[in-house]
Amino acid sequence: MTGFQGAKSAALPRVDLRSLRDAWHDAARHAGGRVAQFIEQGYPENFHTATIAGQDRLHTVLCHAYYPRVAFVSDPATWYITEFIDPPAWASAFTDAGFQTISAAVLLSPLDAVDTSQLSAVECRQIRHWKPPTLAALLFNCWD
């Protein structure tokens, strides 16, 4: 779920970047905009950042690097906790490509209200250390 793993853990599967980029381009067309910047996940982030230049503003999409989950934020930043917004209508381009878009209400759920029983011991230790207040802060993190 978090993309965080121990040194001895098997490598996590990665989201197919070609599929993700195709969905991003399709979303830009649906939004009536154009693709802008794509920042591939790099240490310590566990997500890619894609932007779409719309007619009225810049749209920022966070794409989990290990799981096919996509979230939308109001403004680009380096650390996200509460900036999440509902998927726009054109987010269907991501769901059509097999990605799960997540609503702001779900993302902003307090972490103590979320079932974390399936997380690994390594992930639980990281949660105790970083203390993410929301599901979003857990899913889209910059832990090292």
C-alpha positions, 0 to 999 in steps of 0.5 A: 500500500505504501510502497515502503519495504524492508531491505530484505523484501522482494521488489514491489511490482511497478506501475507500467509507465507506458500505460500511465503516460498513455492515460495521462495524454488521454486525460489531457485531451478529455480535459481540453488541455495539453500534457505539461510536465511528468516527473518520474518517481525518485527517491524518496517519493513513492509516486509520479507527478503529472501535470495537465495544462488546462484552459483555466489552470494547471491540474496536478495528478499523483500516480502511485509508483507501485500500485495503480492508484491516482489522486488529484491535488489542488497545487503541486508540492513536495509533501502532501497531506490535505491538498487532495481534491475529487477526481475531475470528470476527465479522470475517467481516462485513468479508470479506463486504463485500469487505474483507480482514482480516489475521492478526496473524502477517502483520501482525507480519511483520518488514518486511525479510521482506516483498516491497516491490518494488511500492512507489513511490519516494516510499513507499520514501523514507518507509520509509527515514525512518520505519523501520517494523519490521513490515508492520503499521507500514507498512500502518497508519501516521501518517506526515506 
